[in-house]
Amino acid sequence: MFLTITTTGNPDRPATDLGFLLHKHPEKAQAFSTSHGTAHVFYPEASAERCTAALLLEVDPVALVRRGKGKGRGGAPDAALAQYVNDRPYAASSLLSVALSTVFKTALSGVCRALPERAQEPLPLRIEVPALPARGGVELVRRLFGPLGWTTVDAVTLPLDAQFPEWGDSRYVRLVLQGELRLVDALRQLYVLLPVLDDAKHYWVAPDEVDKLLRAGEGWLANHPEQTLITSRYLSRRRGLTREAMQRLELVRLAESDDLDVESIDNAVDETADTEERPVPLAVQRRTAILTALRAAGASRVLDLGCGQGQLVQELLKGVGFTEIVGVDVSMRALTLASRRLKLDRMGERQAGRVTLQQGSLTYTDKRLKGYDAAVLSEVIEHLDLPRLPALEYAVFGSARPRTVIVTTPNVEYNVRWESLPAGQVRHGDHRFEWTRAEFQGWAREVAQRHGYEVDFVQVGPEDPEVGPPTQMAVFTMTAADRNGKTAGKTTENKTKKEATAA
């Protein structure tokens, strides 16, 4: 089995940076033992202008049969000859995927201490797999790799025998991918899609394969048009595991597309031509606005209430000024996905000491949430039934009482600008309500008055002259009287507490 990765560069950004990113020195040929043979890494060419890394996997067919105890797909005994005469030493399959994860383990995690910024940048890449089994043919290869950002997906069917063309074509293709992608993204795509195209795995698929799939598919699988086929084939069509993976991917998709931020949604206001720069997603603009408000408030200890999968927590960790970050969510599954997104199990001790994820309901008071500089409720309140809002209000503003509270929520008036959103529908299936600008500002001013805060409003996203911005944000700042321990708003706070108890 053979695979090459090629990139180009210049004297300022030499192509030999590929060696740093793969953690394999271009001047050395290295060998690594795998469970089914020996993997070799070497560089056929290595210059500032062009660098190619090659992965060659030598499979031991006899050892493979013995380790598999003579079982074929589904646990049935193989035909005696087929155990030893097959395509495994030559055609890319799950064996090559395992070799990728073994040899390029650090590169697959996206980590490069020598060149951390380079690891996060797209590179001009050319990846070639000379022999790839493709159950589904060239068309399926293009359907799988086409939506992933490659400018060229060149798949050519190989003949059964070049000397006897009348024998017809084989089920193998020669694959060449070209485009500008992060190396980590390219490696993860190959890790998942090589066994998917072969539609077979050489090992028993255990429940932990779901976690492997979601880790490698982070950032691209949840919205891939062939998600179902990829998931089913990768998990060897095991229905229980496929169902679990699809449910978790749906949770990822909903979290990422809450407010229709995904690129597949057509924004009627933005008619940017294909040749122009793509607009910044609304979710990114929202997080940027929140970070700006937190820095303006001088907050260092921050609560992310309703943190979901940890997108905002991840951004907060990048800011050195945020010394303590607590993510709170009622869903343990969401917290598990947040932990994986943040890579808490691989995070350095100092960095890990800055972040805590904890389960909790925002409609109940929680002593753990007291004493923080700021709290963020980003796209949270609309997921509660309206009668439960007073309970959340008291838990955050009356009990936890951070100096600054930031609340973002959709502007329902802007919904008419989403072409793909049917009239009268909210942006997300779990939204219990969506407010107009007047309704949101009225609620925010009443909350501020009841609990001793001042409130300012911020526009987030492109502002339409008729319907306003897609997201509305309120920044609550505790009044000086309340910061000094006085009881501004105490009378109405007692009323709110009774309402919260009743709710």
MOLINPE-V909848 format. One record per residue. N is the residue number from 1. RES is the residue in one small letter. SS is DSSP state (helix for helix, strand for strand, loop for the rest). Layout:
n=N res=RES ss=SS
n=N res=RES ss=SS
This chain:
n=1 res=m ss=loop
n=2 res=f ss=strand
n=3 res=l ss=strand
n=4 res=t ss=strand
n=5 res=i ss=strand
n=6 res=t ss=strand
n=7 res=t ss=strand
n=8 res=t ss=strand
n=9 res=g ss=loop
n=10 res=n ss=loop
n=11 res=p ss=loop
n=12 res=d ss=loop
n=13 res=r ss=loop
n=14 res=p ss=loop
n=15 res=a ss=loop
n=16 res=t ss=loop
n=17 res=d ss=helix
n=18 res=l ss=helix
n=19 res=g ss=helix
n=20 res=f ss=helix
n=21 res=l ss=helix
n=22 res=l ss=helix
n=23 res=h ss=loop
n=24 res=k ss=loop
n=25 res=h ss=loop
n=26 res=p ss=loop
n=27 res=e ss=loop
n=28 res=k ss=loop
n=29 res=a ss=loop
n=30 res=q ss=strand
n=31 res=a ss=strand
n=32 res=f ss=strand
n=33 res=s ss=strand
n=34 res=t ss=strand
n=35 res=s ss=loop
n=36 res=h ss=loop
n=37 res=g ss=strand
n=38 res=t ss=strand
n=39 res=a ss=strand
n=40 res=h ss=strand
n=41 res=v ss=strand
n=42 res=f ss=strand
n=43 res=y ss=strand
n=44 res=p ss=strand
n=45 res=e ss=strand
n=46 res=a ss=strand
n=47 res=s ss=loop
n=48 res=a ss=loop
n=49 res=e ss=loop
n=50 res=r ss=strand
n=51 res=c ss=strand
n=52 res=t ss=strand
n=53 res=a ss=strand
n=54 res=a ss=strand
n=55 res=l ss=strand
n=56 res=l ss=strand
n=57 res=l ss=strand
n=58 res=e ss=strand
n=59 res=v ss=strand
n=60 res=d ss=loop
n=61 res=p ss=helix
n=62 res=v ss=helix
n=63 res=a ss=helix
n=64 res=l ss=helix
n=65 res=v ss=helix
n=66 res=r ss=helix
n=67 res=r ss=helix
n=68 res=g ss=loop
n=69 res=k ss=loop
n=70 res=g ss=loop
n=71 res=k ss=strand
n=72 res=g ss=loop
n=73 res=r ss=helix
n=74 res=g ss=helix
n=75 res=g ss=helix
n=76 res=a ss=loop
n=77 res=p ss=strand
n=78 res=d ss=loop
n=79 res=a ss=loop
n=80 res=a ss=loop
n=81 res=l ss=loop
n=82 res=a ss=loop
n=83 res=q ss=loop
n=84 res=y ss=loop
n=85 res=v ss=loop
n=86 res=n ss=loop
n=87 res=d ss=loop
n=88 res=r ss=loop
n=89 res=p ss=loop
n=90 res=y ss=loop
n=91 res=a ss=loop
n=92 res=a ss=strand
n=93 res=s ss=loop
n=94 res=s ss=helix
n=95 res=l ss=helix
n=96 res=l ss=helix
n=97 res=s ss=helix
n=98 res=v ss=helix
n=99 res=a ss=helix
n=100 res=l ss=helix
n=101 res=s ss=helix
n=102 res=t ss=helix
n=103 res=v ss=helix
n=104 res=f ss=loop
n=105 res=k ss=helix
n=106 res=t ss=helix
n=107 res=a ss=helix
n=108 res=l ss=helix
n=109 res=s ss=loop
n=110 res=g ss=loop
n=111 res=v ss=loop
n=112 res=c ss=loop
n=113 res=r ss=loop
n=114 res=a ss=loop
n=115 res=l ss=loop
n=116 res=p ss=helix
n=117 res=e ss=helix
n=118 res=r ss=helix
n=119 res=a ss=helix
n=120 res=q ss=loop
n=121 res=e ss=loop
n=122 res=p ss=loop
n=123 res=l ss=strand
n=124 res=p ss=strand
n=125 res=l ss=strand
n=126 res=r ss=strand
n=127 res=i ss=strand
n=128 res=e ss=strand
n=129 res=v ss=strand
n=130 res=p ss=strand
n=131 res=a ss=strand
n=132 res=l ss=strand
n=133 res=p ss=strand
n=134 res=a ss=loop
n=135 res=r ss=loop
n=136 res=g ss=loop
n=137 res=g ss=helix
n=138 res=v ss=helix
n=139 res=e ss=helix
n=140 res=l ss=helix
n=141 res=v ss=helix
n=142 res=r ss=helix
n=143 res=r ss=helix
n=144 res=l ss=helix
n=145 res=f ss=helix
n=146 res=g ss=helix
n=147 res=p ss=helix
n=148 res=l ss=helix
n=149 res=g ss=loop
n=150 res=w ss=loop
n=151 res=t ss=loop
n=152 res=t ss=strand
n=153 res=v ss=strand
n=154 res=d ss=strand
n=155 res=a ss=strand
n=156 res=v ss=strand
n=157 res=t ss=strand
n=158 res=l ss=strand
n=159 res=p ss=strand
n=160 res=l ss=loop
n=161 res=d ss=loop
n=162 res=a ss=loop
n=163 res=q ss=loop
n=164 res=f ss=loop
n=165 res=p ss=helix
n=166 res=e ss=helix
n=167 res=w ss=helix
n=168 res=g ss=loop
n=169 res=d ss=strand
n=170 res=s ss=strand
n=171 res=r ss=strand
n=172 res=y ss=strand
n=173 res=v ss=strand
n=174 res=r ss=strand
n=175 res=l ss=strand
n=176 res=v ss=strand
n=177 res=l ss=strand
n=178 res=q ss=strand
n=179 res=g ss=strand
n=180 res=e ss=strand
n=181 res=l ss=strand
n=182 res=r ss=loop
n=183 res=l ss=helix
n=184 res=v ss=helix
n=185 res=d ss=helix
n=186 res=a ss=helix
n=187 res=l ss=helix
n=188 res=r ss=helix
n=189 res=q ss=helix
n=190 res=l ss=helix
n=191 res=y ss=helix
n=192 res=v ss=helix
n=193 res=l ss=helix
n=194 res=l ss=helix
n=195 res=p ss=helix
n=196 res=v ss=helix
n=197 res=l ss=helix
n=198 res=d ss=helix
n=199 res=d ss=loop
n=200 res=a ss=loop
n=201 res=k ss=loop
n=202 res=h ss=loop
n=203 res=y ss=loop
n=204 res=w ss=loop
n=205 res=v ss=loop
n=206 res=a ss=loop
n=207 res=p ss=loop
n=208 res=d ss=helix
n=209 res=e ss=helix
n=210 res=v ss=helix
n=211 res=d ss=helix
n=212 res=k ss=helix
n=213 res=l ss=helix
n=214 res=l ss=helix
n=215 res=r ss=helix
n=216 res=a ss=helix
n=217 res=g ss=loop
n=218 res=e ss=loop
n=219 res=g ss=loop
n=220 res=w ss=loop
n=221 res=l ss=loop
n=222 res=a ss=loop
n=223 res=n ss=loop
n=224 res=h ss=loop
n=225 res=p ss=loop
n=226 res=e ss=loop
n=227 res=q ss=helix
n=228 res=t ss=helix
n=229 res=l ss=helix
n=230 res=i ss=helix
n=231 res=t ss=helix
n=232 res=s ss=helix
n=233 res=r ss=helix
n=234 res=y ss=helix
n=235 res=l ss=loop
n=236 res=s ss=loop
n=237 res=r ss=loop
n=238 res=r ss=loop
n=239 res=r ss=helix
n=240 res=g ss=helix
n=241 res=l ss=helix
n=242 res=t ss=helix
n=243 res=r ss=helix
n=244 res=e ss=helix
n=245 res=a ss=helix
n=246 res=m ss=helix
n=247 res=q ss=helix
n=248 res=r ss=helix
n=249 res=l ss=helix
n=250 res=e ss=helix
n=251 res=l ss=helix
n=252 res=v ss=helix
n=253 res=r ss=helix
n=254 res=l ss=helix
n=255 res=a ss=helix
n=256 res=e ss=helix
n=257 res=s ss=helix
n=258 res=d ss=loop
n=259 res=d ss=loop
n=260 res=l ss=loop
n=261 res=d ss=loop
n=262 res=v ss=loop
n=263 res=e ss=loop
n=264 res=s ss=loop
n=265 res=i ss=loop
n=266 res=d ss=loop
n=267 res=n ss=strand
n=268 res=a ss=loop
n=269 res=v ss=loop
n=270 res=d ss=loop
n=271 res=e ss=loop
n=272 res=t ss=loop
n=273 res=a ss=loop
n=274 res=d ss=loop
n=275 res=t ss=loop
n=276 res=e ss=loop
n=277 res=e ss=loop
n=278 res=r ss=loop
n=279 res=p ss=loop
n=280 res=v ss=loop
n=281 res=p ss=loop
n=282 res=l ss=helix
n=283 res=a ss=helix
n=284 res=v ss=helix
n=285 res=q ss=helix
n=286 res=r ss=helix
n=287 res=r ss=helix
n=288 res=t ss=helix
n=289 res=a ss=helix
n=290 res=i ss=helix
n=291 res=l ss=helix
n=292 res=t ss=helix
n=293 res=a ss=helix
n=294 res=l ss=helix
n=295 res=r ss=helix
n=296 res=a ss=helix
n=297 res=a ss=loop
n=298 res=g ss=loop
n=299 res=a ss=loop
n=300 res=s ss=loop
n=301 res=r ss=strand
n=302 res=v ss=strand
n=303 res=l ss=strand
n=304 res=d ss=strand
n=305 res=l ss=strand
n=306 res=g ss=loop
n=307 res=c ss=loop
n=308 res=g ss=loop
n=309 res=q ss=loop
n=310 res=g ss=loop
n=311 res=q ss=helix
n=312 res=l ss=helix
n=313 res=v ss=helix
n=314 res=q ss=helix
n=315 res=e ss=helix
n=316 res=l ss=helix
n=317 res=l ss=helix
n=318 res=k ss=helix
n=319 res=g ss=loop
n=320 res=v ss=loop
n=321 res=g ss=loop
n=322 res=f ss=loop
n=323 res=t ss=loop
n=324 res=e ss=strand
n=325 res=i ss=strand
n=326 res=v ss=strand
n=327 res=g ss=strand
n=328 res=v ss=strand
n=329 res=d ss=strand
n=330 res=v ss=loop
n=331 res=s ss=loop
n=332 res=m ss=helix
n=333 res=r ss=helix
n=334 res=a ss=helix
n=335 res=l ss=helix
n=336 res=t ss=helix
n=337 res=l ss=helix
n=338 res=a ss=helix
n=339 res=s ss=helix
n=340 res=r ss=helix
n=341 res=r ss=helix
n=342 res=l ss=helix
n=343 res=k ss=loop
n=344 res=l ss=helix
n=345 res=d ss=helix
n=346 res=r ss=helix
n=347 res=m ss=loop
n=348 res=g ss=loop
n=349 res=e ss=helix
n=350 res=r ss=helix
n=351 res=q ss=helix
n=352 res=a ss=helix
n=353 res=g ss=loop
n=354 res=r ss=loop
n=355 res=v ss=strand
n=356 res=t ss=strand
n=357 res=l ss=strand
n=358 res=q ss=strand
n=359 res=q ss=strand
n=360 res=g ss=loop
n=361 res=s ss=loop
n=362 res=l ss=loop
n=363 res=t ss=loop
n=364 res=y ss=loop
n=365 res=t ss=loop
n=366 res=d ss=loop
n=367 res=k ss=helix
n=368 res=r ss=helix
n=369 res=l ss=helix
n=370 res=k ss=loop
n=371 res=g ss=loop
n=372 res=y ss=loop
n=373 res=d ss=loop
n=374 res=a ss=strand
n=375 res=a ss=strand
n=376 res=v ss=strand
n=377 res=l ss=strand
n=378 res=s ss=strand
n=379 res=e ss=loop
n=380 res=v ss=loop
n=381 res=i ss=helix
n=382 res=e ss=helix
n=383 res=h ss=helix
n=384 res=l ss=loop
n=385 res=d ss=loop
n=386 res=l ss=helix
n=387 res=p ss=helix
n=388 res=r ss=helix
n=389 res=l ss=helix
n=390 res=p ss=helix
n=391 res=a ss=helix
n=392 res=l ss=helix
n=393 res=e ss=helix
n=394 res=y ss=helix
n=395 res=a ss=helix
n=396 res=v ss=helix
n=397 res=f ss=helix
n=398 res=g ss=helix
n=399 res=s ss=helix
n=400 res=a ss=helix
n=401 res=r ss=loop
n=402 res=p ss=loop
n=403 res=r ss=loop
n=404 res=t ss=strand
n=405 res=v ss=strand
n=406 res=i ss=strand
n=407 res=v ss=strand
n=408 res=t ss=strand
n=409 res=t ss=strand
n=410 res=p ss=strand
n=411 res=n ss=strand
n=412 res=v ss=helix
n=413 res=e ss=helix
n=414 res=y ss=helix
n=415 res=n ss=helix
n=416 res=v ss=helix
n=417 res=r ss=helix
n=418 res=w ss=strand
n=419 res=e ss=loop
n=420 res=s ss=loop
n=421 res=l ss=loop
n=422 res=p ss=loop
n=423 res=a ss=loop
n=424 res=g ss=loop
n=425 res=q ss=loop
n=426 res=v ss=loop
n=427 res=r ss=loop
n=428 res=h ss=loop
n=429 res=g ss=loop
n=430 res=d ss=loop
n=431 res=h ss=loop
n=432 res=r ss=loop
n=433 res=f ss=loop
n=434 res=e ss=loop
n=435 res=w ss=strand
n=436 res=t ss=loop
n=437 res=r ss=helix
n=438 res=a ss=helix
n=439 res=e ss=helix
n=440 res=f ss=helix
n=441 res=q ss=helix
n=442 res=g ss=helix
n=443 res=w ss=helix
n=444 res=a ss=helix
n=445 res=r ss=helix
n=446 res=e ss=helix
n=447 res=v ss=helix
n=448 res=a ss=helix
n=449 res=q ss=helix
n=450 res=r ss=helix
n=451 res=h ss=helix
n=452 res=g ss=loop
n=453 res=y ss=strand
n=454 res=e ss=strand
n=455 res=v ss=strand
n=456 res=d ss=strand
n=457 res=f ss=strand
n=458 res=v ss=strand
n=459 res=q ss=strand
n=460 res=v ss=strand
n=461 res=g ss=loop
n=462 res=p ss=loop
n=463 res=e ss=loop
n=464 res=d ss=strand
n=465 res=p ss=loop
n=466 res=e ss=loop
n=467 res=v ss=loop
n=468 res=g ss=strand
n=469 res=p ss=loop
n=470 res=p ss=loop
n=471 res=t ss=strand
n=472 res=q ss=strand
n=473 res=m ss=strand
n=474 res=a ss=strand
n=475 res=v ss=strand
n=476 res=f ss=strand
n=477 res=t ss=strand
n=478 res=m ss=strand
n=479 res=t ss=loop
n=480 res=a ss=helix
n=481 res=a ss=helix
n=482 res=d ss=helix
n=483 res=r ss=helix
n=484 res=n ss=loop
n=485 res=g ss=loop
n=486 res=k ss=loop
n=487 res=t ss=loop
n=488 res=a ss=loop
n=489 res=g ss=loop
n=490 res=k ss=helix
n=491 res=t ss=helix
n=492 res=t ss=helix
n=493 res=e ss=helix
n=494 res=n ss=helix
n=495 res=k ss=helix
n=496 res=t ss=helix
n=497 res=k ss=helix
n=498 res=k ss=helix
n=499 res=e ss=helix
n=500 res=a ss=helix
n=501 res=t ss=helix
n=502 res=a ss=helix
n=503 res=a ss=loop
